[in-house]
Amino acid sequence: MTAISIRNLSKSFGKKRALDNISLDIQRGEMVALIGASGSGKSTLIRHICGLEIGLAGESTIDVLGSPMQGGGRLSAKAREIRRNIGVVFQQFNLVGRLSVLSNVLLGNLGRIPAWRGTLGLFTSKEKLAAREALARVGIPEVAWQRASTLSGGQQQRAAIARTLVQRSNILLADEPIASLDPSSARRIMEILAAVNRDEQITCVVSLHQVEYARRYCPRTIALRDGRIVFDGPSSELTNQMLVELYGASSEELILPDTPSQPAKPKRVTKPGRVPAFA
Ligand SMILES: Nc1ncnc2c1ncn2[C@@H]1O[C@H](COP(=O)(O)OP(=O)(O)OP(=O)(O)O)[C@@H](O)[C@H]1O
């Protein structure tokens, strides 16, 4: 089944054409990297998929899990419902800093519980247990009671991923989730995303600056340049030489000489029973 289907999507900001006639299909269970130099349209594309931006009027459509998210420049009436199935992780950790980490993870329930319960922060013991288990799965069970603002960048991204697990979303969109992290934290976040994709069959779309991470963790890469798709295929086929041809001088920001180039198998995660998956 197709998880995300986009046809003829274009977007302009003033005179700037941020997306130019994008069409693509992502199947359920795929792990796809979106790469491209700064300003190539990665974030804009992700924001359209989750309905935070609306494409230009015309023939454009975005369907998510078989339901229309937007089309012809209008958000579908079902958009809100569809969004419940989409977890989003941003580069700038979108946690509520003054709340505990556990409370932040519990917010993943908001789409599924009565609004009054969410507003009052009244979560059941089952929901609290699920949130603690999600924190254990991403390897940070010990920070449950800490204020989110006290976490390191990598821990914040783990908490944001835990929140999408609690949300039980079928699709996870991660917009430059490792851009602010050191290489070791970045690898761990990519391992967690790859494991969540494999073990929970959650479709993952991850925008990245460095192609090495795409090659290592994502079987498929879609490369954007100036809002257009310039490559869509197996990540292993996207060679450095090809990047230089596609991006010219801008390819320097996509190629890191000192990061691993061999594909790695993500660590296996223990299913419920919930031993911390990532120490
Ligand atoms: N809200 C906005 N208003 C005006 N221009 C915008 C807006 N959002 C994006 N753009 C422009 O659209 C183009 C694509 O931006 P986008 O953020 O999608 O690129 P990106 O590939 O995610 O870049 P980066 O890797 O630097 O985050 C850029 O030229 C950007 O300046």
The ligand as an ORCA input file, in Angstrom:
! r2SCAN-3c Opt
* xyz 0 1
  N       8.009     30.489      4.772
  C       8.828     30.820      3.770
  N       8.822     32.050      3.266
  C       9.623     32.403      2.233
  N      10.494     31.552      1.648
  C      10.548     30.316      2.116
  C       9.723     29.869      3.207
  N      10.000     28.557      3.449
  C      10.955     28.202      2.569
  N      11.279     29.247      1.778
  C      12.253     29.219      0.682
  O      12.002     28.067     -0.096
  C      13.224     27.459     -0.492
  C      13.272     26.021      0.038
  O      13.423     26.098      1.447
  P      13.510     24.803      2.370
  O      13.566     25.287      3.773
  O      12.424     23.876      1.997
  O      14.887     24.177      1.913
  P      15.743     23.038      2.611
  O      16.210     22.144      1.530
  O      14.957     22.428      3.715
  O      16.953     23.903      3.165
  P      17.851     23.677      4.500
  O      18.642     22.437      4.254
  O      18.718     24.898      4.539
  O      16.909     23.573      5.660
  C      14.336     28.333      0.053
  O      14.734     29.229     -0.960
  C      13.678     29.079      1.196
  O      14.273     30.332      1.383
*
